[in-house]
Amino acid sequence: MVSDRPHQPGDLGGEHLLAGHDTAQLGELVQRRPRAQVVAVDPLDDEAVALLAGERHPDPDPRPRGRGLGRADPVVEQPVEVQQRHVDGHASHRLLHRLSHDSILGVPSDTRLCRVGIQITPSILAADFANLDRDIAAVPSADAIHVDVMDNHFVPNLTIGLPVVEAIRKRTTHDLDLHLMIEDPDRWAPEYVEAGAQSVSFHVEAAAAPVRLARELRALGAKAALGLKPATPIEPYADILAEFDKILIMTVEPGFGGQAFLDIMMPKVRRTRELIKGSGRQIALQVDGGISERTIDQAIAAGADVFVAGSAVYGADDPDAMVRSLRAHADAELHQNHVH
């Protein structure tokens, strides 16, 4: 619950029960009342309180957090195996099982209604930067153009920024799917919508207030997407998934193209699909990194429906033929194996 003064038995003045508010609304309530106390009324709800009240990382480790290279969250930087042990014992991991239990939620087991359909989004990180106009025009079958923005702080690479995005917007009718691998996305993400992006992904590891930022992006008319590095678990963010139009699971370490596909991310993709299913919302599940004709089947089987492909597309003799081939592979896996 949230209270402006210490709680006393029988005293309801100034209090708002957590059960009476949508969890997404709780963050705004706490932000409007900075002196309020936050008291979790359910062991699973304290994750939502911590996240939405601005205490973004729910891990009990009291060590100070930092952003940028060499100063990331301790949990985020742990090996995947260690991170999985953290997830297994996490309170929100129990929430995952609660959400996926059909008898509790009353939702059908068929999750096709929660899918957005197969989408292929070529990444111009693998294109010729001196001929972006030509290379974007070379993929007319693409569902969107994926634009990787890197600042050499959040990731150790520097790519493009607002002026280039504005120029691209003037030269193509494709939707622009922005992936911000930058510090302080709270400050910069809205400007990329104003520059012409239809969808903006930002990383939870870098955002100070992900719910507030998602709402701002959607208010500006864009789709909001939450990105997660390979070692960042999805479970702590289960309560805020409904605030997003898309969840982006990295299947390589962000920063460079041409990396090998991390198939160890497929269990995480499956768990994310289960959480989306439990939300009852149509939320896209995007994977980014190492997607090719050889790997896309694994990703679609795990539950992904939006695929970023850079090297596979722009390294092909016919980039648009590769876009069509990737879509055909995904469609075949989806229908032949009855993937839901």
Beta strands, then each sheet from edge to edge (+ up, - down):
strand 1: 2-3
strand 2: 15-16
strand 3: 37-38
strand 4: 119-122
strand 5: 145-150
strand 6: 176-181
strand 7: 199-203
strand 8: 223-228
strand 9: 246-250
strand 10: 284-288
strand 11: 306-309
sheet 1: 2+ 1- 3+
sheet 2: 4+ 11+ 10+ 9+ 8+ 7+ 6+ 5+
end
